[in-house]
Amino acid sequence: MSVGQSGMAGGTPATAPRDPSALLRSRGYLKLLVLAALLGVPVCAVAFGFLAVVQELQSLVQHDLPRALGFAGAPVWWPLPVLAVGGLLTAVVIRYLPGNGGHEPADGFAVGGAPAVSALPGIALAALASLGSGAVLGPEAPLIALGGGLAVGVVRLLQRDLTDQAAGVVGAAGSFAAVSALLGSPLLGAFLLMEASGLGGAMLGAVLVPGLLAAGIGALIFTGLGDWSGLGTYALTVHGVPKATDPSLPEFGWALAIGVGAAVLGFGVRRLAVLLKNRVVPHRLPATVAMALVVGALAIAFSEATGKPVAEVLNSGQSALGTLFEDSTGYSAAALVLLVACKSLAYCASLSSFRGGPIFPAMFLGAAGGMALSQLPGLTATAAFAMGIGAMTVAMFRLPMTAVLLATLLLGRPGLTVMPLVIVAVVVAYVLTARLTPVSGTAPRSGAAVAGEGTRP
């Protein structure tokens, strides 16, 4: 049985044997595993290059360019022109190149079919313009789309009779490989895609094993390229986490409060982002530039009010998570509350108009909110940090298992100690978010689950 005849997509096989063990023993499945392993190498090399370009663009635009123009450092107004240009470029790509620049981040975190090869340049350029200029979004969604599209495109060049079902598995493997090391562990990246894709049933393992294999290969490639180039792996990491104490009764009470607060904040962010998006789409170019100026103004306002750098509000927050934890003593509770307010509004504006992933800003918001609450009695910083991340992640994307893993594995052994608190906060936020979210009349398509709110791609 050739790869083009394997017939697997989403969570169910089309022409493959119904018995999972029979499928695992088939020759076509072994070919698919070999193909997934081989695809993991070039896809991860491209993903690593994409992340390197994003980081270099941010450094060039936000630090090197002002010095080249004669400034001692970036002037306070610098984010306004930079984001305006980034917004204009993003809008031009969305409007004039195929693929709409990728999916609308205001519609939530979606895992669907791989995009067409013709859409990949637009997805990459829109993400680079957005992320490079400082939009409050992350690289995970473009990486998932680029990885899946590249994998399917390469296989279609080699085997033109590739079925749609087999293309679905190949695309999933490419997405797994591309995002494998970004979250700090290939397991986290794989779990995110598994939960978001809505796969289930007896065939779950057989369908997902190629993706897990590609994720493992991808993590090795990321590590190797990071060591060889000296650029690092761009993985999400938090260092210097203090030893956590066993959960206390007051902290379980705080878990309930954090879950409720995250659900309310997440609901407000999603609703405002969708509302803004519906006004941006009909007037893409001027409205995107306007939203870019809003993001820049919020960053400037926070910096002027607190003396902190504008980067605390700009960008995804991925690299700022660690420094936020380490420098928590340098923040007053009022400064952290203002950071959450400004970052939330900038996040809404970015979701409505730019292109990128929505996960890292949500994690940062949860972490900042948790750190603000940790200055109150009965709540340790490590527990607050982890509960905030977990609760805000599930409030934004409704992926409870991924939220718990993100919040706990990110902190290492201390995260495992506070896991019971994280679980309580995540469950409360998950249930309340479901009650707050209006029931949609449109169900997600098979094999493409959507976490978030708005139009389902």
Secondary structure, DSSP 8 states (H G I E B T S, - for coil): --GGG--EETTEESSS-SSHHHHHHSHHHHHHHHHHHHHHHHHHHHHHHHHHHHHHHHHIIIIIHHHHTT-SS--TTTHHHHHHHHHHHHHHHHHHSTTTTSS-GGG-EE--S---GGGHHHHHHHHHHHHHHT-S-BSHHHHHHHHHHHHHHHHHHH-TT--HHHHHHHHHHHHHHHTTTTTSSHHHHHHHHHHHHT--STTHHHHHHHHHHHHHHHHHHHHHHHHHHSS-----------------HHHHHHHHHHHHHHHHHHHHHHHHHHHHHHHHGGGHHHHHHHHHHHHHHHHHHHHHHH---GGGTSS-STTHHHHHHHTGGGS-HHHHHHHHHHHHHHHHHHHHHS-SBSHHHHHHHHHHHHHHHTTSTT--HHHHHHHHHHHHHHHHH--HHHHHHHHHHTT-HHHHHTHHHHHHHHHHHHHHHHHHS---SS---TT--EESSS---
